[in-house]
Amino acid sequence: MARAMNIKLAPALKASCHNCGLSNLCLPLAIEDNELDRLEDIVEQGRIFNRGEHIFDQDTPFRSCFAVRSGAVKTSIITESGQEQVTGFFLPGELVGLDSMSGKRYACTAKALERTSVCKFPVEKLEELTGAMPELQHHMYQLMSQEIRNSHQLVMLLSKNTAEERIAAFLLSLSSRFQRRRMSPTTFSMPMARNDIANFLGLAVETVSRVFTRFQNQGLIRTRGRDVEILDIEAVRKVIPEFSRQGC
């Protein structure tokens, strides 16, 4: 299994949490400005991983959580049969590794989908800080609760929905997440390959391609490579109204 390598500190990216454009999404959201220095004391900012490099590996000692600063991360597990199962995709402002908080080893492998910058939060120091800052501890509970909720939604998605509904829900999820980053909710580039999307949604790659083509022919979306434009977001929502109302 590949290991993380060529990790570099990027001086241009080593900016203060006070000035980070993602502070409204990441851990600083829960902290008053006058207390941000305490968080900065424990964080390692601007670590760079090139596309395909591992940030951490399944079953290795759990040391840190990571906040995606730029780029994107895929998490996956290796099943008992030796197959890879994609379990999630993480965009800037989102934390990777929270599903390992209850154990001593990472529950999954995290890999950079493109050149990715992350902030590293050593778990021991983070636990000390959350113990001293109740508002940060509460925010961490909220983030872990969201992780559980996302897992429940994925189980429902994979157990009950058609291929069209799964892909519509996936597009709506990306749309809402890009919107939270003050980016366009209807025009964006997907950092993940279609085979990863298929793996994540429990579909064949050919099925994913057919559904994208069908949606394009119906005037719902326009695609070019990994670039997607949602032309009729209300029509996409109507493909799976129950799931889209839950926030995907």
C-alpha positions as CSV (number, residue, x, y, z in Angstrom):
1,M,0.0,0.0,0.0
2,A,1.3,3.4,-1.0
3,R,2.5,5.7,1.8
4,A,2.4,9.5,2.1
5,M,5.6,11.0,0.7
6,N,7.2,14.2,-0.5
7,I,5.2,16.1,2.1
8,K,6.2,19.7,2.0
9,L,5.3,22.8,4.0
10,A,4.1,25.5,1.7
11,P,5.1,29.0,3.1
12,A,2.5,30.7,0.9
13,L,-0.2,28.6,2.4
14,K,0.9,28.9,6.0
15,A,-1.6,31.6,6.9
16,S,-3.2,32.5,10.2
17,C,-6.5,31.0,11.1
18,H,-7.6,34.6,11.6
19,N,-7.2,35.2,7.9
20,C,-8.2,31.8,6.5
21,G,-11.1,32.0,4.1
22,L,-12.4,28.7,5.4
23,S,-12.6,29.6,9.0
24,N,-16.4,29.8,8.8
25,L,-16.4,26.1,7.9
26,C,-13.6,24.6,9.9
27,L,-12.8,24.4,13.6
28,P,-12.3,28.2,14.0
29,L,-16.0,28.6,13.5
30,A,-16.5,27.6,17.2
31,I,-13.9,29.9,18.6
32,E,-13.9,33.6,19.5
33,D,-11.2,35.6,17.7
34,N,-9.3,36.3,20.9
35,E,-8.9,32.5,21.4
36,L,-7.8,31.5,17.9
37,D,-4.1,31.7,18.9
38,R,-4.7,28.7,21.2
39,L,-5.8,26.7,18.2
40,E,-3.0,28.0,16.0
41,D,-0.5,26.8,18.7
42,I,-1.4,23.1,18.0
43,V,-2.1,23.1,14.2
44,E,0.4,22.4,11.5
45,Q,-0.7,24.4,8.5
46,G,0.0,24.0,4.8
47,R,1.1,20.4,4.5
48,I,1.0,19.5,0.8
49,F,0.1,16.1,-0.7
50,N,0.4,15.5,-4.4
51,R,-2.4,13.6,-6.3
52,G,-2.5,9.9,-5.2
53,E,-0.4,10.4,-2.0
54,H,-1.8,9.0,1.2
55,I,-2.5,11.3,4.1
56,F,-3.0,8.4,6.4
57,D,-3.6,4.6,6.0
58,Q,-6.2,2.3,7.4
59,D,-5.2,0.5,10.6
60,T,-2.2,2.7,11.3
61,P,-2.0,4.5,14.6
62,F,-4.5,7.3,14.9
63,R,-2.4,10.5,15.5
64,S,-4.2,13.4,13.9
65,C,-7.3,14.8,12.2
66,F,-6.9,16.9,9.1
67,A,-8.8,19.8,7.7
68,V,-8.7,20.1,3.9
69,R,-7.5,23.6,3.0
70,S,-7.4,23.2,-0.8
71,G,-7.9,20.3,-3.2
72,A,-9.9,17.2,-2.2
73,V,-9.5,13.9,-0.4
74,K,-11.0,10.5,-0.8
75,T,-11.5,8.0,2.0
76,S,-11.8,4.3,1.5
77,I,-11.6,1.0,3.3
78,I,-10.2,-2.3,2.2
79,T,-12.8,-5.0,2.8
80,E,-12.1,-8.5,4.0
81,S,-12.1,-9.7,0.4
82,G,-9.4,-7.2,-0.4
83,Q,-11.6,-4.8,-2.4
84,E,-11.5,-1.1,-2.0
85,Q,-14.8,0.6,-0.9
86,V,-14.9,4.4,-1.2
87,T,-16.5,5.8,1.9
88,G,-16.4,9.6,1.3
89,F,-15.1,12.7,-0.4
90,F,-13.8,15.7,1.5
91,L,-13.7,19.3,0.2
92,P,-12.0,22.4,1.6
93,G,-13.1,23.3,5.1
94,E,-14.1,19.7,5.9
95,L,-12.3,17.5,8.5
96,V,-10.9,14.0,7.7
97,G,-10.3,11.4,10.3
98,L,-13.2,12.1,12.7
99,D,-14.5,8.5,12.2
100,S,-11.4,7.3,14.0
101,M,-11.9,9.3,17.2
102,S,-13.3,6.3,19.1
103,G,-10.3,4.1,18.4
104,K,-6.5,4.0,18.4
105,R,-6.1,3.3,14.7
106,Y,-7.4,5.0,11.5
107,A,-10.7,3.4,10.4
108,C,-10.0,4.2,6.7
109,T,-7.3,5.4,4.2
110,A,-7.3,9.0,3.1
111,K,-5.8,9.9,-0.3
112,A,-5.4,13.2,-2.1
113,L,-7.5,13.3,-5.3
114,E,-5.4,16.2,-6.6
115,R,-2.7,18.5,-5.2
116,T,-4.1,19.1,-1.7
117,S,-3.2,21.3,1.2
118,V,-4.3,20.2,4.7
119,C,-4.0,21.5,8.3
120,K,-3.0,18.8,10.8
121,F,-4.5,18.7,14.3
122,P,-2.7,16.3,16.6
123,V,-5.5,14.5,18.4
124,E,-3.9,14.5,21.9
125,K,-3.4,18.3,21.7
126,L,-6.9,18.7,20.2
127,E,-8.5,16.7,23.1
128,E,-6.7,18.9,25.6
129,L,-7.9,22.0,23.9
130,T,-11.5,20.9,23.6
131,G,-11.4,20.0,27.3
132,A,-10.4,23.6,28.1
133,M,-12.8,25.2,25.6
134,P,-16.4,23.9,25.9
135,E,-17.5,25.7,22.8
136,L,-14.9,23.9,20.7
137,Q,-15.9,20.6,22.3
138,H,-19.5,21.2,21.4
139,H,-18.5,21.9,17.8
140,M,-16.5,18.7,17.6
141,Y,-19.6,16.8,18.8
142,Q,-21.6,18.5,16.1
143,L,-19.1,17.5,13.5
144,M,-19.1,13.9,14.6
145,S,-22.9,13.9,14.7
146,Q,-22.8,15.0,11.1
147,E,-20.5,12.2,10.2
148,I,-23.0,9.7,11.7
149,R,-25.9,11.4,9.9
150,N,-24.0,11.2,6.6
151,S,-23.4,7.5,7.1
152,H,-27.0,6.9,7.8
153,Q,-28.0,8.8,4.6
154,L,-25.5,6.8,2.6
155,V,-27.0,3.6,3.9
156,M,-30.5,4.7,2.9
157,L,-29.2,5.9,-0.5
158,L,-27.5,2.6,-1.4
159,S,-30.3,0.4,0.0
160,K,-33.4,1.9,-1.6
161,N,-32.7,4.2,-4.4
162,T,-32.3,3.8,-8.2
163,A,-29.2,4.7,-10.1
164,E,-30.8,8.0,-11.2
165,E,-31.7,8.9,-7.6
166,R,-28.3,8.1,-6.3
167,I,-26.5,10.2,-8.9
168,A,-29.0,13.1,-8.5
169,A,-28.5,13.0,-4.7
170,F,-24.7,13.0,-5.2
171,L,-24.9,16.0,-7.5
172,L,-27.1,17.9,-5.0
173,S,-24.7,17.1,-2.2
174,L,-21.8,18.6,-4.2
175,S,-23.9,21.6,-5.1
176,S,-24.8,22.4,-1.5
177,R,-21.2,21.9,-0.3
178,F,-19.8,24.2,-3.0
179,Q,-22.4,26.7,-2.1
180,R,-21.3,26.7,1.6
181,R,-17.9,27.6,0.3
182,R,-19.3,30.6,-1.5
183,M,-18.8,29.0,-4.8
184,S,-21.3,28.4,-7.6
185,P,-23.8,25.7,-6.7
186,T,-24.5,24.9,-10.3
187,T,-21.2,25.1,-12.1
188,F,-18.3,23.2,-10.6
189,S,-15.5,20.6,-11.2
190,M,-15.7,17.2,-9.6
191,P,-12.3,16.2,-8.2
192,M,-13.2,12.5,-8.2
193,A,-13.1,10.2,-11.2
194,R,-16.2,8.4,-12.3
195,N,-14.9,5.0,-11.2
196,D,-14.7,6.5,-7.6
197,I,-18.2,7.9,-7.9
198,A,-19.4,4.5,-9.1
199,N,-17.7,2.7,-6.2
200,F,-19.0,5.2,-3.7
201,L,-22.6,4.9,-5.0
202,G,-22.5,1.1,-5.4
203,L,-22.9,1.3,-9.2
204,A,-21.1,0.1,-12.3
205,V,-19.0,2.8,-14.0
206,E,-21.0,2.2,-17.2
207,T,-24.2,2.9,-15.3
208,V,-22.8,6.2,-14.0
209,S,-21.8,7.2,-17.5
210,R,-25.3,6.3,-18.9
211,V,-27.1,8.3,-16.2
212,F,-24.9,11.3,-16.8
213,T,-25.7,11.0,-20.5
214,R,-29.4,10.6,-19.8
215,F,-29.4,13.7,-17.5
216,Q,-27.6,15.6,-20.2
217,N,-30.1,14.6,-22.9
218,Q,-32.9,15.6,-20.6
219,G,-31.5,19.1,-20.2
220,L,-30.8,18.6,-16.5
221,I,-27.0,19.0,-16.7
222,R,-24.1,19.7,-19.0
223,T,-20.8,17.9,-18.6
224,R,-17.4,18.2,-20.1
225,G,-14.9,15.8,-18.5
226,R,-15.2,16.4,-14.8
227,D,-16.8,19.8,-15.2
228,V,-20.5,19.9,-14.5
229,E,-23.1,22.5,-15.0
230,I,-26.5,21.9,-13.4
231,L,-28.9,23.5,-15.9
232,D,-32.2,22.8,-14.0
233,I,-31.5,22.2,-10.3
234,E,-35.2,22.0,-9.5
235,A,-35.6,19.1,-11.9
236,V,-32.6,17.4,-10.4
237,R,-34.2,17.8,-7.0
238,K,-37.4,16.2,-8.2
239,V,-35.6,13.1,-9.1
240,I,-35.2,12.3,-5.4
241,P,-37.2,14.9,-3.4
242,E,-37.2,13.0,-0.1
243,F,-33.4,12.7,0.1
244,S,-32.7,16.3,-1.2
245,R,-34.9,17.7,1.6
246,Q,-32.7,16.1,4.2
247,G,-29.8,18.2,3.0
248,C,-27.8,15.3,1.4
